[in-house]
């Protein structure tokens, strides 16, 4: 008959090296998850300029939803068109007809005047684009909320924005902390 050795009782205390390894493991995985989320799902973007006043201010830091996003009218998006990314509001999507009455400052989409409580002032400044205009397939028509101080789809330099150039929708303001929170789309 073989003699059985007594089983060692597991130690109630973890060694300091094991605890350090456990903490490092948690930190590395947490950082990895944050990096992956910020790389593929969300991006942090800075607002540059006053074209989106009063909704967004120059210097605001916002979170951009970039994955599984389908552009819709009313969304505030970031897109690449010129040297740097631009922040504007989608007014119309493909197939819709946009008209602007610059004398009264009213924007029409498919002959319906838009209710725009978010704008800084009425749209009285025109560009070099003629209205009415139909939004081509795969594109959107964008305007800044600070209508008379915005470089947007009224100017051929920006024109219609191809949806492939849209980086994503702004969903959350990170800074300044006094305005921290979800962006209102009213």
Residue, then its C-alpha position, 0 to 999 in steps of 0.5 A: x500500500x502506498x503512503x499518501x502525502x497530505x495535500x497542501x492547504x492553499x494559502x489564504x494570502x496571495x503573494x505580493x507579486x501575484x497581486x501586482x500581476x493581477x493589477x497590471x493585468x486589469x490595467x492593461x486590459x482596460x487600456x486596450x478596451x478604451x483604445x479599441x473603443x476610441x479607434x473603432x466606435x468613438x472618436x474625440x473631436x475638437x470643434x474649430x470655429x463658430x459655424x455651429x453656434x449656439x449648439x456648439x462653441x469654438x473649442x468644445x470637445x465632442x465624442x463622435x459615433x463613427x461605427x454603424x452610423x447612417x446619416x439622417x436629417x438633423x444630425x450634426x456630423x463631422x466630415x472631411x471635405x477641405x484640409x480639416x474636418x468640418x462640423x455641420x448639421x445635415x439638412x437634407x439627404x439624397x433625393x430631397x430638394x432644398x430651397x432657401x428663401x434668403x429674403x425671409x431667411x427660411x430653408x425649405x426641404x421638399x417645399x416644407x419650411x424647416x422648424x429650426x429652433x437650433x439656429x443662431x439667426x435666419x439664413x439670409x446669406x447666400x453662396x454661389x450655389x443656385x436654389x432649388x437644388x436636388x441632393x444627389x444619390x449618396x450625398x447630403x446637404x449640410x448647413x452650420x447652425x450659425x447660418x450667416x457665418x458658416x462655410x457649408x453646402x451653399x458654397x460650391x467649395x463645400x457643396x454636397x457632401x458624399x456620405x463616404x466622407x462623413x466620419x460620424x455623428x456627434x453624440x456627446x460633449x466632453x468639454x467644457x465640463x460646464x456643458x458636459x452631456x448629450x447633444x440636444x437635437x431639438 
